[in-house]
Amino acid sequence: MIILGIDPGIAIVGFGVINYEAGRFRVVDYGAITTKAGEKLSDRLRSIYEDMNVLIERYKPDVCAIEELFFNTNVTTGIAVAHGRGVIMLAATTQNLPIYEYTPLQVKQAVTGYGRADKAQIQRMVKSLLNLPKVPKPDDVSDALAVAICHAHNSGYQKLTKTEGV
């Protein structure tokens, strides 16, 4: 199963593509989609949408796993990120890619075994589980890989939120 993991954002969208078969991970690719600060929101959203379509067409994932939003301080930033998350989900659904959503708590639990793990613990486990030479940067990239790992660990029992098609 090829999993496209996404850490949504507006300035940086982390992505990680992994292949998970017979309980083993193989990293296909990872990186970030970036947009420029100061650019109109509509242009940033179009850029994210177009780049997501390129990723989906290039890697032909079986599923898209995306982190649900959690913010508690800056509502304005949260709204912009929600817009970005929306175009990411639109890109996936227009290509008939099933979307699975995970809370930060679910991701932490699946990757580290502890729902209150800190960012450094998650990054070390991503590096270890995927046999990477170093922790992927920026943090959004390792977060996206963690979301993909979370889906791999949860794909055996589908008590998850699933969204397909429009």
Phi and psi in degrees as GROMACS dihedral restraints (atoms count N, CA, C in turn):
[ dihedral_restraints ]
;  ai    aj    ak    al  type     phi  dphi    fc
    3     4     5     6     1   -96.3    20    10
    4     5     6     7     1   123.0    20    10
    6     7     8     9     1  -113.9    20    10
    7     8     9    10     1   128.7    20    10
    9    10    11    12     1  -100.7    20    10
   10    11    12    13     1   108.5    20    10
   12    13    14    15     1   -93.6    20    10
   13    14    15    16     1   138.2    20    10
   15    16    17    18     1  -129.9    20    10
   16    17    18    19     1   130.7    20    10
   18    19    20    21     1  -106.3    20    10
   19    20    21    22     1   102.9    20    10
   21    22    23    24     1   -69.9    20    10
   22    23    24    25     1   152.8    20    10
   24    25    26    27     1  -167.8    20    10
   25    26    27    28     1  -174.9    20    10
   27    28    29    30     1  -117.3    20    10
   28    29    30    31     1   -38.9    20    10
   30    31    32    33     1   -84.8    20    10
   31    32    33    34     1   -41.3    20    10
   33    34    35    36     1  -135.6    20    10
   34    35    36    37     1   124.7    20    10
   36    37    38    39     1  -111.4    20    10
   37    38    39    40     1   113.0    20    10
   39    40    41    42     1   -80.8    20    10
   40    41    42    43     1   141.5    20    10
   42    43    44    45     1  -135.4    20    10
   43    44    45    46     1   149.4    20    10
   45    46    47    48     1  -144.0    20    10
   46    47    48    49     1   130.9    20    10
   48    49    50    51     1  -114.9    20    10
   49    50    51    52     1   120.1    20    10
   51    52    53    54     1  -128.2    20    10
   52    53    54    55     1   154.2    20    10
   54    55    56    57     1  -108.5    20    10
   55    56    57    58     1   126.8    20    10
   57    58    59    60     1  -122.1    20    10
   58    59    60    61     1   110.9    20    10
   60    61    62    63     1  -139.9    20    10
   61    62    63    64     1   137.0    20    10
   63    64    65    66     1    51.1    20    10
   64    65    66    67     1    40.0    20    10
   66    67    68    69     1    74.8    20    10
   67    68    69    70     1    11.9    20    10
   69    70    71    72     1  -120.0    20    10
   70    71    72    73     1   142.9    20    10
   72    73    74    75     1   -99.9    20    10
   73    74    75    76     1   142.0    20    10
   75    76    77    78     1  -135.8    20    10
   76    77    78    79     1   124.0    20    10
   78    79    80    81     1   -76.5    20    10
   79    80    81    82     1   129.7    20    10
   81    82    83    84     1   -95.4    20    10
   82    83    84    85     1   -49.4    20    10
   84    85    86    87     1  -169.5    20    10
   85    86    87    88     1   162.4    20    10
   87    88    89    90     1  -159.3    20    10
   88    89    90    91     1   159.6    20    10
   90    91    92    93     1   169.6    20    10
   91    92    93    94     1  -158.1    20    10
   93    94    95    96     1  -141.2    20    10
   94    95    96    97     1   143.1    20    10
   96    97    98    99     1   -95.6    20    10
   97    98    99   100     1   127.1    20    10
   99   100   101   102     1  -121.9    20    10
  100   101   102   103     1   149.1    20    10
  102   103   104   105     1  -127.0    20    10
  103   104   105   106     1   158.6    20    10
  105   106   107   108     1   -87.2    20    10
  106   107   108   109     1   133.0    20    10
  108   109   110   111     1   -61.8    20    10
  109   110   111   112     1   144.0    20    10
  111   112   113   114     1    89.2    20    10
  112   113   114   115     1   -15.9    20    10
  114   115   116   117     1   -74.6    20    10
  115   116   117   118     1   150.4    20    10
  117   118   119   120     1   -58.3    20    10
  118   119   120   121     1   141.6    20    10
  120   121   122   123     1   -55.9    20    10
  121   122   123   124     1   -42.5    20    10
  123   124   125   126     1   -61.9    20    10
  124   125   126   127     1   -36.6    20    10
  126   127   128   129     1   -70.1    20    10
  127   128   129   130     1   -37.9    20    10
  129   130   131   132     1   -65.0    20    10
  130   131   132   133     1   -42.1    20    10
  132   133   134   135     1   -64.9    20    10
  133   134   135   136     1   -41.7    20    10
  135   136   137   138     1   -61.3    20    10
  136   137   138   139     1   -41.9    20    10
  138   139   140   141     1   -62.0    20    10
  139   140   141   142     1   -44.4    20    10
  141   142   143   144     1   -62.6    20    10
  142   143   144   145     1   -45.6    20    10
  144   145   146   147     1   -59.1    20    10
  145   146   147   148     1   -47.7    20    10
  147   148   149   150     1   -64.4    20    10
  148   149   150   151     1   -43.4    20    10
  150   151   152   153     1   -66.6    20    10
  151   152   153   154     1   -36.1    20    10
  153   154   155   156     1   -63.2    20    10
  154   155   156   157     1   -42.1    20    10
  156   157   158   159     1   -60.9    20    10
  157   158   159   160     1   -39.8    20    10
  159   160   161   162     1   -62.6    20    10
  160   161   162   163     1   -45.3    20    10
  162   163   164   165     1   -60.5    20    10
  163   164   165   166     1   -44.9    20    10
  165   166   167   168     1   -65.1    20    10
  166   167   168   169     1   -42.3    20    10
  168   169   170   171     1   -67.0    20    10
  169   170   171   172     1   -37.9    20    10
  171   172   173   174     1   -69.4    20    10
  172   173   174   175     1   -46.3    20    10
  174   175   176   177     1  -100.0    20    10
  175   176   177   178     1   -13.9    20    10
  177   178   179   180     1    45.9    20    10
  178   179   180   181     1    56.8    20    10
  180   181   182   183     1   -66.5    20    10
  181   182   183   184     1   157.6    20    10
  183   184   185   186     1   -81.4    20    10
  184   185   186   187     1   -31.0    20    10
  186   187   188   189     1  -147.0    20    10
  187   188   189   190     1   160.3    20    10
  189   190   191   192     1  -118.3    20    10
  190   191   192   193     1   125.7    20    10
  192   193   194   195     1  -111.1    20    10
  193   194   195   196     1   125.6    20    10
  195   196   197   198     1  -130.0    20    10
  196   197   198   199     1   142.8    20    10
  198   199   200   201     1   -79.5    20    10
  199   200   201   202     1   137.4    20    10
  201   202   203   204     1   -72.3    20    10
  202   203   204   205     1   155.7    20    10
  204   205   206   207     1   -79.2    20    10
  205   206   207   208     1   141.9    20    10
  207   208   209   210     1  -141.3    20    10
  208   209   210   211     1   118.6    20    10
  210   211   212   213     1  -147.5    20    10
  211   212   213   214     1   146.6    20    10
  213   214   215   216     1  -136.2    20    10
  214   215   216   217     1     1.8    20    10
  216   217   218   219     1  -119.4    20    10
  217   218   219   220     1   -58.2    20    10
  219   220   221   222     1  -105.6    20    10
  220   221   222   223     1    97.3    20    10
  222   223   224   225     1   -65.0    20    10
  223   224   225   226     1   -36.7    20    10
  225   226   227   228     1   -61.2    20    10
  226   227   228   229     1   -46.0    20    10
  228   229   230   231     1   -62.9    20    10
  229   230   231   232     1   -41.2    20    10
  231   232   233   234     1   -60.2    20    10
  232   233   234   235     1   -38.0    20    10
  234   235   236   237     1   -67.1    20    10
  235   236   237   238     1   -43.2    20    10
  237   238   239   240     1   -62.2    20    10
  238   239   240   241     1   -42.3    20    10
  240   241   242   243     1   -64.0    20    10
  241   242   243   244     1   -38.1    20    10
  243   244   245   246     1   -62.1    20    10
  244   245   246   247     1   -38.3    20    10
  246   247   248   249     1   -60.9    20    10
  247   248   249   250     1   -45.5    20    10
  249   250   251   252     1   -60.6    20    10
  250   251   252   253     1   -43.1    20    10
  252   253   254   255     1   -61.7    20    10
  253   254   255   256     1   -38.0    20    10
  255   256   257   258     1   -63.0    20    10
  256   257   258   259     1   -44.0    20    10
  258   259   260   261     1   -72.0    20    10
  259   260   261   262     1   -29.2    20    10
  261   262   263   264     1   -63.4    20    10
  262   263   264   265     1   -46.4    20    10
  264   265   266   267     1   -66.8    20    10
  265   266   267   268     1   -36.1    20    10
  267   268   269   270     1   -62.5    20    10
  268   269   270   271     1   -44.8    20    10
  270   271   272   273     1   -59.0    20    10
  271   272   273   274     1   -43.2    20    10
  273   274   275   276     1   -67.1    20    10
  274   275   276   277     1   -45.5    20    10
  276   277   278   279     1   -70.5    20    10
  277   278   279   280     1   -31.9    20    10
  279   280   281   282     1   -69.5    20    10
  280   281   282   283     1   -18.2    20    10
  282   283   284   285     1  -105.1    20    10
  283   284   285   286     1    19.0    20    10
  285   286   287   288     1    56.1    20    10
  286   287   288   289     1    34.9    20    10
  288   289   290   291     1   -94.0    20    10
  289   290   291   292     1   120.3    20    10
  291   292   293   294     1   -60.9    20    10
  292   293   294   295     1   140.4    20    10
  294   295   296   297     1  -114.8    20    10
  295   296   297   298     1   130.8    20    10
  297   298   299   300     1  -118.7    20    10
  298   299   300   301     1   133.1    20    10
  300   301   302   303     1  -110.7    20    10
  301   302   303   304     1   139.2    20    10
  303   304   305   306     1  -132.6    20    10
  304   305   306   307     1   139.9    20    10
  306   307   308   309     1   -77.8    20    10
  307   308   309   310     1   158.7    20    10
  309   310   311   312     1   -55.5    20    10
  310   311   312   313     1   -37.2    20    10
  312   313   314   315     1   -62.4    20    10
  313   314   315   316     1   -43.1    20    10
  315   316   317   318     1   -63.5    20    10
  316   317   318   319     1   -40.2    20    10
  318   319   320   321     1   -64.3    20    10
  319   320   321   322     1   -47.9    20    10
  321   322   323   324     1   -60.4    20    10
  322   323   324   325     1   -44.2    20    10
  324   325   326   327     1   -61.7    20    10
  325   326   327   328     1   -43.8    20    10
  327   328   329   330     1   -69.2    20    10
  328   329   330   331     1   -34.3    20    10
  330   331   332   333     1   -87.9    20    10
  331   332   333   334     1   -39.8    20    10
  333   334   335   336     1  -111.5    20    10
  334   335   336   337     1   -15.6    20    10
  336   337   338   339     1    84.7    20    10
  337   338   339   340     1     2.2    20    10
  339   340   341   342     1  -137.6    20    10
  340   341   342   343     1   118.0    20    10
  342   343   344   345     1   -68.7    20    10
  343   344   345   346     1   -11.0    20    10
  345   346   347   348     1  -112.8    20    10
  346   347   348   349     1    21.6    20    10
  348   349   350   351     1   -61.3    20    10
  349   350   351   352     1   147.3    20    10
  351   352   353   354     1   -87.1    20    10
  352   353   354   355     1   171.0    20    10
  354   355   356   357     1   -58.0    20    10
  355   356   357   358     1   -40.6    20    10
  357   358   359   360     1   -63.9    20    10
  358   359   360   361     1   -39.3    20    10
  360   361   362   363     1   -63.7    20    10
  361   362   363   364     1   -43.2    20    10
  363   364   365   366     1   -63.5    20    10
  364   365   366   367     1   -45.0    20    10
  366   367   368   369     1   -61.6    20    10
  367   368   369   370     1   -42.1    20    10
  369   370   371   372     1   -64.0    20    10
  370   371   372   373     1   -39.3    20    10
  372   373   374   375     1   -70.4    20    10
  373   374   375   376     1   -38.5    20    10
  375   376   377   378     1   -59.8    20    10
  376   377   378   379     1   -47.7    20    10
  378   379   380   381     1   -58.1    20    10
  379   380   381   382     1   -45.4    20    10
  381   382   383   384     1   -69.8    20    10
  382   383   384   385     1   -49.8    20    10
  384   385   386   387     1   -62.6    20    10
  385   386   387   388     1   -33.7    20    10
  387   388   389   390     1   -98.2    20    10
  388   389   390   391     1     2.4    20    10
  390   391   392   393     1    54.3    20    10
  391   392   393   394     1    48.5    20    10
  393   394   395   396     1   -91.8    20    10
  394   395   396   397     1   149.9    20    10
  396   397   398   399     1   -69.1    20    10
  397   398   399   400     1   -27.8    20    10
  399   400   401   402     1  -152.8    20    10
  400   401   402   403     1   166.8    20    10
  402   403   404   405     1   -68.8    20    10
  403   404   405   406     1   126.7    20    10
  405   406   407   408     1   -62.8    20    10
  406   407   408   409     1   142.3    20    10
  408   409   410   411     1  -126.4    20    10
  409   410   411   412     1   152.3    20    10
  411   412   413   414     1   -67.5    20    10
  412   413   414   415     1   175.4    20    10
  414   415   416   417     1   -53.8    20    10
  415   416   417   418     1   -32.5    20    10
  417   418   419   420     1   -59.5    20    10
  418   419   420   421     1   -30.6    20    10
  420   421   422   423     1   -71.6    20    10
  421   422   423   424     1   -47.0    20    10
  423   424   425   426     1   -66.6    20    10
  424   425   426   427     1   -31.4    20    10
  426   427   428   429     1   -64.3    20    10
  427   428   429   430     1   -41.5    20    10
  429   430   431   432     1   -63.9    20    10
  430   431   432   433     1   -41.8    20    10
  432   433   434   435     1   -63.9    20    10
  433   434   435   436     1   -36.2    20    10
  435   436   437   438     1   -64.1    20    10
  436   437   438   439     1   -38.5    20    10
  438   439   440   441     1   -64.3    20    10
  439   440   441   442     1   -41.5    20    10
  441   442   443   444     1   -63.5    20    10
  442   443   444   445     1   -42.7    20    10
  444   445   446   447     1   -61.5    20    10
  445   446   447   448     1   -42.7    20    10
  447   448   449   450     1   -56.8    20    10
  448   449   450   451     1   -45.9    20    10
  450   451   452   453     1   -63.9    20    10
  451   452   453   454     1   -41.6    20    10
  453   454   455   456     1   -57.9    20    10
  454   455   456   457     1   -43.4    20    10
  456   457   458   459     1   -71.4    20    10
  457   458   459   460     1   -26.1    20    10
  459   460   461   462     1   -98.8    20    10
  460   461   462   463     1    -6.9    20    10
  462   463   464   465     1   -70.5    20    10
  463   464   465   466     1   -14.4    20    10
  465   466   467   468     1   -74.8    20    10
  466   467   468   469     1   -26.3    20    10
  468   469   470   471     1  -132.4    20    10
  469   470   471   472     1   109.1    20    10
  471   472   473   474     1   -87.4    20    10
  472   473   474   475     1    66.0    20    10
  474   475   476   477     1  -102.6    20    10
  475   476   477   478     1    40.8    20    10
  477   478   479   480     1  -110.5    20    10
  478   479   480   481     1   167.2    20    10
  480   481   482   483     1   -77.5    20    10
  481   482   483   484     1   125.2    20    10
  483   484   485   486     1  -125.8    20    10
  484   485   486   487     1   133.3    20    10
  486   487   488   489     1  -124.8    20    10
  487   488   489   490     1   124.3    20    10
  489   490   491   492     1  -128.4    20    10
  490   491   492   493     1   139.6    20    10
  492   493   494   495     1    61.4    20    10
  493   494   495   496     1  -179.8    20    10
